[in-house]
Amino acid sequence: MTNTKNGVFLNFTEQELAIKLAHNLKPLIEQQVNRILELKSEDEDSPLKMAEAINFLGLSRTTFSKIVAKGEIPFKSLNLDNPKAKKFFLKKDLREWLQKNRTITINELKMASNGKTQS
C-alpha cells in the first residue's frame, strides 16, 4: 500500500494566485532580507588581516602587495611609519576595488555594442 498525499486545487486566476502568494510571502521575505542586511553590516565592519584579504580577492600575495603599495586598496596600519607593520582591510574597500577592476565579459561587450560582433 502506498501513501499518497491529496491536494485541493482552488480555482484562482494567475493574478489572484500571485497576489495571495505575494501577500503571504512578503513578511517572510522582509524578515530574511533584514537579517541578511544586519549580518552584512556586521561583516563589513570587521577588518581582515592581509592573508584573509588575499584569500577574499583570490590574488597571490605578491600581486596583492603590489596593489596595496600603489595605494589602490586602502588599509589601516598599527604603525604607519613601518611599512612592514600589520595591515588591516575592510571588505567594503576590497569589494570596491573588485568592482573597479573587474573584467568585462564577452556578453557584456556584445550588449554594449547592441549585439553586433566585430570581425
HUURKA-V212355 format. One line per field, one symbol per residue. ss: DSSP state (2 for helix, 1 for strand, 0 for the rest). psi: psi as a letter, one per 20 degrees, with the letter a starting at -180 (. if undefined). burial: # if it has 24 or more other C-alpha atoms within 12 Angstrom, else .. Layout:
# HUURKA-V212355
ss: ???
psi: ???
burial: ???
This chain:
# HUURKA-V212355
ss: 00000000000002222222222222222222222222222222200112222222200022222222200000011000000000111022222222220000022222220000000
psi: pqoqppqppqnqrhggggggggghhghggggggggghggghghhioqqrghhggggikrrgggghggghijhpqrqqhnhioijqpqqqphghgggggghjqpprghhgghhkkipqq.
burial: ..............................................##.#..##..#......#...#....###...........########..#......................
